[in-house]
Structures are given as structure tokens and as C-alpha cells.
Amino acid sequence: MIRKLAVGAAFLLATAIASASPVDVVKIVNFSCPVCRASEFQNGVIKDAVEATGGRYVVAPIPEQDGTGAREEVYYASRSQGVPIADAVKESLFRGAQDMGQPFSDLTQVMVWLQGDLKPELHVDWQKLTTEAGADAAKASVGKAAQMTLDAGASQLPTYLILKNGVVVTSLDPNTVNKTSMAALRAAVIDAVNKASADKQ
């Protein structure tokens, strides 16, 4: 009897997982945004929920209206060197912009800051990072994130775009949740991910 129940439970779980659809989440941030920085601690929980559906969780920084996009281009370029380096670059850019008042007005300023701020044991390939940050792919990533933000009508950052089959189905930010609690925003994002995944359409 116990074995039958166990087998039945395993079958139901496998069926539920198989019937769920992958859902992606793109988190739009800005390195000068204090709320965006404060929300970083909950990335792991949301990422776990997204990956449980078979989807991807992506942090996508956009520049300020008068920004050059240099710091964002460096971040996008850093992702080719792996998650630990990309995360360290992201944290450093938040710190430089908000704690140290770094202007980051061009690629040289961004690279000088990072080389002085990041730990040597990360083994960043600085030449590769500089080259890729100045390439078209990095600029295209910034442009794509900015366009997605405009298309979603985002009113406040961070904005979480929930995508299914490459199409944005929900956009959530502190204004849409109507609460200042990070926990409430996190819960709303995870709930939207689960609902989108369960939706058969």
C-alpha cells in the first residue's frame, strides 16, 4: 500500500512538472537605483522558482536617460566570463555608482574603477572584457533591455518582466504591487511565474 502511494505521488509530481511551461524573467535595473540594489538579495529565490519551470532568470541593467551606457555595456560583456565574475562586476558597479559617486561616463572610467575594486583572485580577463564591452553585442544588449522597458511601460525600477514563449505576459514593479516590502514584490513575482507556467496557452 505504501509503495503504491509513493509510486502514485511520484507519478503526479512528474506529470505536474511535465505539464508546466518554461517561464523566463528579466529583471530590469539601473546601477544608480537604490531600490534595485536593495532587491539584489532576493535574486536567488526568484531564480530558483524560474529555473524550476525550465526558464531563465536574467538581470538586465539599463542606463539613465542621460547616461552613456558604458557601465551597462561592461556588465553585459562580463557575462561571457562566467557568473561569479559577472556578479562581482554588477556588485562593484552598484557600489561605485551609489557609495563612491563614480560618474562612469566612459569605458575607461568603468575599467579603471573595476580594476581597482575587484579582487585579483577573480582572474578577470581585462583585455577580453574591454574588447567585448566596446563591441556591438554589448551595445545591442543595452538597447534590447531599454526597448523591453519601454514596451512594458515600466514606471519604476526594479521591473520584473515575466515572459512565456518570448512574449511579456506580466510586468511587476514596486508600484504595481502597491507595497514597499521587498518580500511582497518577491512573492508577487514568484506567484506570477507559477501562474504563467501553469497556463496552457
Order of alpha helices (4+ residues) and beta strands (2+ residues): alpha-beta-alpha-alpha-beta-alpha-alpha-alpha-alpha-alpha-beta-beta-alpha-alpha
